[in-house]
Amino acid sequence: MNVSRRSLVIGVGSTAALLGMGALRYAGHTPLVRPPGGQDEAHLVSACIRCEKCYEVCPRKVIVPAHIEDGLLGMRSPALDFDANFCDYCADENGGEPLCVKVCPTEALQLPPGATAETTLLGVAVIDESQCLAFRDTGCRYCYDACPYEAIELTGESSNPRVAVLPEKCNGCGACESVCVSLKAGSIASGATARAIVVKPIESAE
């Protein structure tokens, strides 16, 4: 898979060393939204050699390395960041077959046969109503307009609608989060550190 010997040795060595501290695997572990095929957290963390191929191949640049504060053993494993874009399973670039899965040399990212963007959940979008501009009668509906799965609905008055996530339709692609303007100048709510709509891992979204 065109992984340099140095990267392979470093990755395997680092992973082996970290796995040797198995008792620490989930110490301080923060659930993360993972790329397609990385939803089995234990498998991903143990199989990933931190070769960075998935970061490099991602056409939308939404795959980033996890930080040490997210958990020691998950450090530099791939996570999704929807700050400026979203994951569409490489629909335009590779016909809906995620390139990150295709280039992974250890199958740390591995999709079941026949998996598609519609059948695989990356996470689920969650709205913080205290930060959301739609709940301040601004008419904001960027997330609604951006969602490719009709997983966000408009509720309330038509002139100043509210927004709501339909979890059964959401696959966690991040399109809504990538366009949310709640942190832009002039829109920031007091104490806000994240956008008003963010994608969270399934286990931490409730």
C-alpha positions in Angstrom: 0.0 0.0 0.0 3.0 2.3 -0.5 3.7 2.7 3.2 7.4 3.6 3.8 9.4 1.2 5.9 10.2 3.9 8.4 6.5 4.8 8.8 5.5 1.2 9.1 8.2 0.5 11.7 7.4 3.6 13.7 3.7 2.9 13.5 3.8 -0.7 14.4 6.3 -0.1 17.2 4.2 2.7 18.7 1.1 0.7 18.5 2.7 -2.3 20.1 4.1 -0.2 22.9 0.8 1.4 23.6 -1.1 -1.9 23.4 1.3 -3.2 26.0 -0.4 -0.7 28.4 -3.7 -2.4 27.8 -5.0 -1.3 31.2 -4.8 2.3 30.0 -6.6 1.8 26.7 -9.6 3.7 27.6 -8.2 5.8 30.5 -9.6 9.3 30.0 -10.9 8.1 26.6 -13.1 10.6 24.7 -15.5 9.1 22.2 -14.7 10.5 18.7 -16.5 10.6 15.4 -14.4 8.3 13.2 -14.1 8.0 9.4 -16.1 5.4 7.5 -15.2 1.9 8.7 -13.7 3.1 12.0 -16.8 2.7 14.1 -15.5 -0.3 16.0 -13.3 1.8 18.4 -11.4 -1.1 19.9 -10.5 -2.5 16.5 -9.5 0.9 15.1 -7.2 1.8 18.0 -5.5 -1.6 18.0 -5.1 -2.0 14.2 -4.2 1.6 13.2 -0.5 2.1 12.7 -0.7 5.9 12.4 0.6 5.8 8.8 -1.5 8.9 8.0 -2.6 7.6 4.6 -6.2 8.3 5.4 -5.4 11.9 6.2 -3.5 12.4 2.9 -6.1 10.8 0.6 -9.2 12.4 2.0 -10.4 14.8 -0.8 -12.4 17.0 1.6 -9.6 17.1 4.3 -12.0 16.2 7.1 -9.8 13.4 8.6 -7.5 14.6 11.3 -5.3 13.0 14.0 -6.8 12.5 17.4 -5.1 14.4 20.2 -3.5 13.1 23.4 -6.3 14.7 25.4 -8.8 12.5 23.6 -7.1 9.4 25.1 -3.5 8.1 25.2 -3.9 5.0 23.1 -6.1 6.8 20.5 -3.5 9.5 19.9 -3.0 10.2 16.2 -5.6 7.7 15.1 -8.0 9.1 12.5 -11.0 11.2 13.6 -13.4 13.5 11.7 -13.4 17.3 11.9 -16.2 19.1 10.2 -14.9 22.6 10.7 -14.9 23.4 6.9 -16.3 20.4 5.1 -18.2 17.1 5.5 -17.9 13.4 4.6 -19.9 12.2 1.6 -18.1 8.8 1.3 -16.1 10.1 -1.6 -19.3 10.1 -3.8 -17.9 12.5 -6.3 -14.3 11.4 -6.2 -14.6 7.6 -6.0 -18.2 6.6 -6.6 -19.2 6.3 -3.0 -16.3 4.1 -1.9 -14.4 5.9 0.8 -10.8 6.4 -0.2 -9.7 6.3 3.4 -11.0 2.7 3.6 -9.4 1.8 0.3 -5.9 3.0 1.3 -5.8 1.7 4.9 -2.9 -0.9 4.9 -4.1 -2.7 8.1 -7.9 -2.6 7.6 -8.2 -0.5 10.7 -10.9 1.2 8.6 -13.1 -1.6 7.3 -16.6 -1.4 6.1 -19.0 -4.5 5.9 -19.9 -5.7 2.4 -22.4 -3.5 0.7 -22.1 -0.6 3.2 -23.1 2.8 2.0 -23.4 6.3 3.4 -27.1 5.7 4.0 -26.5 2.4 5.9 -23.4 3.3 8.0 -23.6 5.8 10.9 -20.6 8.0 11.6 -22.5 9.7 14.4 -25.5 11.9 14.9 -26.0 15.6 14.8 -27.1 17.3 18.1 -28.4 20.9 18.5 -27.6 23.1 21.4 -30.7 25.2 21.5 -29.1 27.8 23.8 -26.5 28.5 21.1 -28.6 28.0 18.0 -29.5 31.2 16.1 -32.7 29.6 14.9 -33.9 29.7 18.5 -33.3 33.5 18.6 -35.8 34.2 15.9 -33.2 35.0 13.3 -34.6 32.8 10.6 -31.2 30.9 10.4 -31.6 27.6 8.5 -28.1 26.9 7.1 -28.0 23.4 8.6 -31.5 22.5 7.1 -30.4 23.7 3.7 -27.1 21.8 3.8 -28.4 18.4 5.0 -28.2 15.9 2.1 -30.4 13.3 3.9 -33.4 15.5 5.0 -32.4 14.7 8.6 -33.2 18.2 9.8 -36.7 19.6 9.8 -38.1 23.0 10.3 -40.7 23.5 13.1 -42.7 26.3 14.6 -43.6 29.5 12.8 -42.7 29.7 9.1 -41.3 33.2 9.4 -38.9 32.2 12.2 -38.7 28.5 12.2 -36.8 26.3 14.6 -34.6 23.4 13.5 -34.7 19.8 14.8 -32.6 16.7 14.0 -34.4 13.5 12.9 -31.9 11.0 14.3 -33.4 8.1 12.3 -32.3 9.9 9.1 -29.0 11.3 10.3 -25.8 9.5 9.4 -23.4 12.0 10.9 -21.9 13.3 7.7 -21.2 16.7 9.2 -22.7 18.8 6.4 -24.8 20.7 9.0 -21.9 21.3 11.3 -19.7 22.6 8.5 -22.1 25.4 7.6 -23.2 26.4 11.1 -22.5 30.1 11.6 -23.2 30.3 15.4 -19.5 31.0 16.2 -18.9 33.7 13.6 -18.4 37.3 14.6 -21.7 38.9 15.6 -23.3 35.5 16.3 -21.3 34.2 19.2 -23.3 33.3 22.3 -21.8 34.0 25.7 -19.6 31.1 26.7 -19.9 29.2 23.4 -16.9 27.0 22.5 -18.5 24.8 19.8 -21.0 25.4 17.0 -24.7 25.1 17.8 -25.0 21.9 15.9 -22.2 19.3 16.1 -21.9 15.6 15.2 -21.3 13.4 18.1 -20.4 9.7 18.4 -23.5 7.5 18.7 -22.7 6.5 22.3 -22.3 10.1 23.5 -25.1 11.8 21.6 -27.9 10.9 24.0 
